[in-house]
Amino acid sequence: MRAVEIRTFGGPDGLAVIDLPSPVPAAGEVLISVEAIGVGGVDTVIRSGALAGFGFREGHIPGNEVAGTVTAVGDGVDPAWIGRRVWAFTGEGGGYVERTAVPVEKLLSLPENLSATDAVALGTSGMVAHFGLAHAPFEAGESVLVRGAAGSIGIMTVQLAARGGASAVAVTTSSSERGDRLRELGATHVLDRSGAGDGPAGYDVIVDIVSGVDMPSFFDRLNPNGRMVVVGVVAGMPPADFGAKLMATFRKSLSFAAFSADSIPEPDRRKASAEQFAAATRGELRSVVHELLPLEKAVLAHRKMDDGEVFGRIVLTP
């Protein structure tokens, strides 16, 4: 089967299409014929080599979510899974493939009227947005700023904050056109990437998907007792001394946290995703797909991600 690996760390051209033996499901696993693969910001960060210190190596196959149809099961798995349309969280990678073997406990059956494409546009992004807001914790009536809102996690955070009763949902983004689209999804205020613009004087919660060198400047935008949660590092790691900026605001009692979905137990992840899939079928949440590209165009997908062209989710199709 075809797969895409990170042959060399660095730019998108470091990705390569390779041939691998088709996997055979082990005990407790199912084999999925993949129909849709979500391309996430974390994939581009891993590909760049920025997370090599976390154990990622060249030769890694990126992709942490797929959707498709179960075609075979391993020992101990109910054969009734065969033929079911499913979404799967593959974890730290392994999703850029035509077929994949996944532990049955990582599966979620898809509602009949939810496509594989919509599932990967909602799946991991919605999970991170849900638990990122909970990690703050965010409560109804509070104001929220989503930094880097045009990506799939940001779009889901905007929708969930608005749906959760935020008094204001401000976003940072790169253009007025993107701002208009984010308003349609629930944003109340649109700011530029630096946070400048007509918005509230301060925020109770900031969800930051960007991080990078400018992250500490956003501490100034938190209200007293405000909380910042970093859920992504698409612009790289923050400065090593960012804690000094936080301590300079000591009298405001601010809080900072990092959040990774890896810290959430599998049953809780599946429950949150199932609820969001159901909400999408009722029209309460919207999936936003930027573009469908074939698996062999993974380099182009990553190039578009690096260039900041993407609004929502790029989906690869084997």
ZIPEJO-V892924 format. One record per residue. N is the residue number from 0. RES is the residue in three letters. PHI is phi in degrees with one decimal (none if undefined). NEAR is the number of other ideal C-beta (glycine too) atoms within 8 Angstrom. D_LAST is the distance of its C-alpha to the last C-alpha in Angstrom with 1 decimal. Layout:
[[N,RES,PHI,NEAR,D_LAST] [N,RES,PHI,NEAR,D_LAST]]
This chain:
[[0,MET,none,9,9.9] [1,ARG,-87.4,12,8.2] [2,ALA,-147.5,12,8.9] [3,VAL,-121.1,15,10.6] [4,GLU,-118.3,11,14.3] [5,ILE,-86.3,13,17.3] [6,ARG,-72.3,8,19.3] [7,THR,-138.6,6,22.1] [8,PHE,-66.3,9,23.2] [9,GLY,134.5,8,24.0] [10,GLY,-78.0,6,22.2] [11,PRO,-56.2,10,18.5] [12,ASP,-66.8,6,19.1] [13,GLY,-75.5,11,19.4] [14,LEU,-81.6,13,15.7] [15,ALA,-145.2,7,14.4] [16,VAL,-81.5,9,11.5] [17,ILE,-130.2,8,12.9] [18,ASP,-105.4,5,12.9] [19,LEU,-130.8,8,13.9] [20,PRO,-62.4,4,15.5] [21,SER,-65.2,6,13.7] [22,PRO,-70.3,8,15.5] [23,VAL,-116.2,8,18.3] [24,PRO,-65.8,11,19.4] [25,ALA,-81.3,8,22.8] [26,ALA,-57.0,7,25.6] [27,GLY,84.2,10,24.8] [28,GLU,-116.0,13,21.0] [29,VAL,-123.6,15,18.3] [30,LEU,-103.0,14,15.1] [31,ILE,-109.0,15,12.1] [32,SER,-84.1,10,9.2] [33,VAL,-77.3,14,6.9] [34,GLU,-112.7,10,6.3] [35,ALA,-151.1,15,7.2] [36,ILE,-129.3,16,8.2] [37,GLY,-80.3,17,11.7] [38,VAL,-99.5,13,12.9] [39,GLY,-112.1,14,16.6] [40,GLY,-58.4,12,19.8] [41,VAL,-63.8,8,20.3] [42,ASP,-61.7,13,17.3] [43,THR,-70.9,12,19.1] [44,VAL,-68.0,12,22.4] [45,ILE,-61.5,13,21.3] [46,ARG,-59.6,14,19.9] [47,SER,-68.0,9,23.2] [48,GLY,94.6,7,25.1] [49,ALA,-66.2,9,27.1] [50,LEU,-108.1,8,26.5] [51,ALA,-59.6,9,27.2] [52,GLY,-68.7,4,30.4] [53,PHE,-98.1,5,28.5] [54,GLY,102.1,5,27.2] [55,PHE,-78.0,9,23.9] [56,ARG,-127.7,6,23.8] [57,GLU,-58.9,7,22.1] [58,GLY,98.6,6,19.4] [59,HIS,-67.7,10,18.1] [60,ILE,-97.0,12,14.4] [61,PRO,-76.8,12,14.3] [62,GLY,105.1,18,12.9] [63,ASN,-109.8,14,15.3] [64,GLU,-157.0,15,13.6] [65,VAL,-139.7,17,10.8] [66,ALA,-138.3,16,11.1] [67,GLY,176.6,12,10.4] [68,THR,-122.7,10,12.8] [69,VAL,-73.6,15,15.2] [70,THR,-114.0,8,15.5] [71,ALA,-160.5,9,18.3] [72,VAL,-132.4,13,20.8] [73,GLY,-88.0,13,23.1] [74,ASP,-57.7,6,26.8] [75,GLY,85.4,5,28.4] [76,VAL,-105.3,13,25.6] [77,ASP,-57.6,5,26.4] [78,PRO,-64.3,6,24.7] [79,ALA,-63.3,5,24.7] [80,TRP,-67.3,13,21.4] [81,ILE,-61.5,9,19.7] [82,GLY,93.3,5,18.1] [83,ARG,-78.5,9,18.2] [84,ARG,-83.4,8,15.7] [85,VAL,-138.3,15,15.8] [86,TRP,-115.0,15,15.2] [87,ALA,-137.9,13,15.8] [88,PHE,-90.2,13,17.3] [89,THR,-87.8,14,16.4] [90,GLY,83.4,8,19.3] [91,GLU,-80.4,7,19.7] [92,GLY,155.9,12,16.2] [93,GLY,98.6,10,13.7] [94,GLY,-91.1,15,10.8] [95,TYR,-82.7,13,8.5] [96,VAL,-145.7,17,7.2] [97,GLU,-83.4,9,5.5] [98,ARG,-141.9,12,8.9] [99,THR,-146.6,13,11.8] [100,ALA,-98.1,12,15.5] [101,VAL,-133.3,12,17.2] [102,PRO,-56.7,6,20.9] [103,VAL,-61.0,11,21.8] [104,GLU,-71.9,6,23.8] [105,LYS,-95.0,11,20.8] [106,LEU,-91.4,12,19.4] [107,LEU,-140.1,10,20.2] [108,SER,-67.0,7,20.1] [109,LEU,-88.1,12,19.0] [110,PRO,-58.3,8,21.6] [111,GLU,-57.4,4,21.3] [112,ASN,-102.3,4,21.1] [113,LEU,-113.9,10,18.7] [114,SER,-75.6,6,15.1] [115,ALA,-60.2,12,12.2] [116,THR,-61.6,14,11.9] [117,ASP,-64.7,11,15.6] [118,ALA,-61.7,14,15.6] [119,VAL,-78.9,17,13.8] [120,ALA,-75.2,15,16.0] [121,LEU,-92.9,14,19.0] [122,GLY,-48.8,14,18.4] [123,THR,-63.2,12,19.3] [124,SER,-61.2,16,20.9] [125,GLY,-65.7,14,23.1] [126,MET,-62.6,15,24.0] [127,VAL,-63.2,14,25.1] [128,ALA,-62.2,15,27.0] [129,HIS,-60.7,12,28.8] [130,PHE,-76.6,12,30.0] [131,GLY,-62.9,14,30.7] [132,LEU,-65.0,17,33.1] [133,ALA,-65.4,8,34.5] [134,HIS,-68.7,9,35.1] [135,ALA,-57.7,11,37.3] [136,PRO,-85.7,7,38.5] [137,PHE,-92.3,12,38.2] [138,GLU,-128.1,5,40.6] [139,ALA,-54.5,6,41.2] [140,GLY,92.9,6,43.5] [141,GLU,-92.8,10,42.3] [142,SER,-93.7,14,41.0] [143,VAL,-130.2,17,37.6] [144,LEU,-115.6,16,36.2] [145,VAL,-106.8,17,32.4] [146,ARG,-93.9,13,32.0] [147,GLY,86.7,14,28.8] [148,ALA,-84.1,15,28.0] [149,ALA,-82.3,12,25.4] [150,GLY,-80.1,14,22.5] [151,SER,-65.0,13,20.8] [152,ILE,-67.8,15,23.4] [153,GLY,-61.6,15,26.2] [154,ILE,-60.5,16,25.3] [155,MET,-69.1,15,25.2] [156,THR,-64.4,16,28.5] [157,VAL,-58.1,16,30.2] [158,GLN,-64.5,13,29.4] [159,LEU,-70.4,13,30.5] [160,ALA,-65.2,16,33.6] [161,ALA,-63.6,12,34.7] [162,ARG,-65.8,9,34.1] [163,GLY,-85.3,9,36.0] [164,GLY,90.5,6,39.1] [165,ALA,-61.9,13,39.1] [166,SER,-72.8,6,42.2] [167,ALA,-155.6,11,40.2] [168,VAL,-126.8,14,36.6] [169,ALA,-94.5,16,36.6] [170,VAL,-134.1,15,33.7] [171,THR,-103.9,14,33.4] [172,THR,-158.4,14,31.1] [173,SER,-98.5,7,31.2] [174,SER,-155.0,6,32.2] [175,SER,-67.0,6,34.1] [176,GLU,-61.8,6,31.3] [177,ARG,-64.7,11,29.1] [178,GLY,-59.7,12,32.2] [179,ASP,-62.9,9,32.6] [180,ARG,-67.5,9,29.1] [181,LEU,-69.9,16,29.9] [182,ARG,-61.0,10,33.2] [183,GLU,-63.0,6,31.4] [184,LEU,-95.2,12,29.7] [185,GLY,128.7,12,33.0] [186,ALA,-67.8,15,34.1] [187,THR,-106.9,8,37.9] [188,HIS,-140.8,12,38.4] [189,VAL,-117.3,12,36.4] [190,LEU,-118.3,15,37.3] [191,ASP,-80.0,9,36.3] [192,ARG,-64.3,7,34.6] [193,SER,-80.6,8,38.0] [194,GLY,94.3,13,38.8] [195,ALA,-80.5,5,41.4] [196,GLY,144.2,8,41.9] [197,ASP,-86.5,4,43.6] [198,GLY,-140.2,9,42.7] [199,PRO,-57.0,8,44.6] [200,ALA,-66.1,2,46.9] [201,GLY,-157.5,9,45.1] [202,TYR,-131.0,14,42.3] [203,ASP,-79.3,12,42.5] [204,VAL,-136.2,16,38.8] [205,ILE,-119.6,15,36.5] [206,VAL,-104.8,17,32.9] [207,ASP,-112.7,14,31.7] [208,ILE,-96.0,16,28.0] [209,VAL,-90.9,13,29.2] [210,SER,60.4,13,32.0] [211,GLY,76.8,11,33.0] [212,VAL,-67.1,7,36.6] [213,ASP,-88.3,9,37.4] [214,MET,-54.2,13,36.7] [215,PRO,-61.3,10,40.4] [216,SER,-64.2,9,41.7] [217,PHE,-80.4,14,40.2] [218,PHE,-58.2,12,42.6] [219,ASP,-64.8,6,45.3] [220,ARG,-94.2,9,43.5] [221,LEU,-85.5,16,43.8] [222,ASN,-69.9,9,46.6] [223,PRO,-52.5,7,49.0] [224,ASN,67.2,9,47.2] [225,GLY,-74.0,14,43.9] [226,ARG,-132.2,14,40.7] [227,MET,-111.5,14,37.8] [228,VAL,-121.8,15,34.6] [229,VAL,-94.5,13,32.1] [230,VAL,-114.7,13,28.5] [231,GLY,-160.9,15,26.7] [232,VAL,-135.5,12,27.7] [233,VAL,-64.9,13,25.5] [234,ALA,-100.4,9,28.7] [235,GLY,98.8,8,29.7] [236,MET,-71.3,6,32.3] [237,PRO,-72.3,11,35.5] [238,PRO,-58.6,7,38.8] [239,ALA,-61.6,4,40.2] [240,ASP,-100.4,6,43.4] [241,PHE,-62.9,10,41.8] [242,GLY,-63.2,6,43.8] [243,ALA,-64.6,7,47.0] [244,LYS,-64.9,11,46.0] [245,LEU,-63.5,11,45.4] [246,MET,-68.4,7,48.8] [247,ALA,-66.2,6,50.5] [248,THR,-102.4,11,49.8] [249,PHE,-48.4,6,51.3] [250,ARG,-74.1,4,53.6] [251,LYS,-90.6,10,50.7] [252,SER,55.2,7,49.3] [253,LEU,-81.7,13,45.7] [254,SER,-126.9,8,42.9] [255,PHE,-128.1,9,39.8] [256,ALA,-146.5,10,36.9] [257,ALA,-104.0,7,33.5] [258,PHE,-134.6,12,30.8] [259,SER,-130.2,6,27.8] [260,ALA,-63.3,11,25.9] [261,ASP,-61.7,6,26.4] [262,SER,-84.7,5,30.0] [263,ILE,-97.9,9,29.3] [264,PRO,-58.7,5,29.6] [265,GLU,-52.9,8,26.5] [266,PRO,-61.0,6,28.3] [267,ASP,-69.3,8,29.2] [268,ARG,-63.0,12,25.7] [269,ARG,-63.9,10,24.5] [270,LYS,-61.9,8,27.5] [271,ALA,-62.4,12,27.0] [272,SER,-66.8,15,23.4] [273,ALA,-60.7,9,24.4] [274,GLU,-64.2,8,27.2] [275,GLN,-71.5,13,25.1] [276,PHE,-60.2,15,22.6] [277,ALA,-64.8,9,25.8] [278,ALA,-63.3,9,27.3] [279,ALA,-64.9,14,24.3] [280,THR,-67.8,9,24.8] [281,ARG,-89.1,6,28.4] [282,GLY,82.7,4,27.8] [283,GLU,-90.0,6,29.2] [284,LEU,-132.0,12,26.2] [285,ARG,-115.1,6,23.8] [286,SER,-85.4,11,20.2] [287,VAL,-124.1,11,19.8] [288,VAL,-105.1,12,16.5] [289,HIS,-72.9,10,17.1] [290,GLU,-167.6,9,14.1] [291,LEU,-98.5,8,10.5] [292,LEU,-133.0,12,8.8] [293,PRO,-67.4,7,5.8] [294,LEU,-52.8,14,4.9] [295,GLU,-70.2,7,7.8] [296,LYS,-98.4,9,9.9] [297,ALA,-58.9,14,10.5] [298,VAL,-60.3,9,14.1] [299,LEU,-63.1,9,14.6] [300,ALA,-58.5,13,13.5] [301,HIS,-69.8,14,16.0] [302,ARG,-64.5,9,18.6] [303,LYS,-63.9,12,18.6] [304,MET,-63.3,14,19.1] [305,ASP,-64.3,9,21.9] [306,ASP,-81.9,6,23.5] [307,GLY,72.2,6,23.9] [308,GLU,-82.6,6,22.3] [309,VAL,-91.3,12,20.2] [310,PHE,-115.7,8,21.7] [311,GLY,98.6,12,19.8] [312,ARG,-123.4,15,16.2] [313,ILE,-85.7,13,13.3] [314,VAL,-120.3,15,10.0] [315,LEU,-92.0,16,6.6] [316,THR,-124.7,11,3.8] [317,PRO,-62.9,10,0.0]]
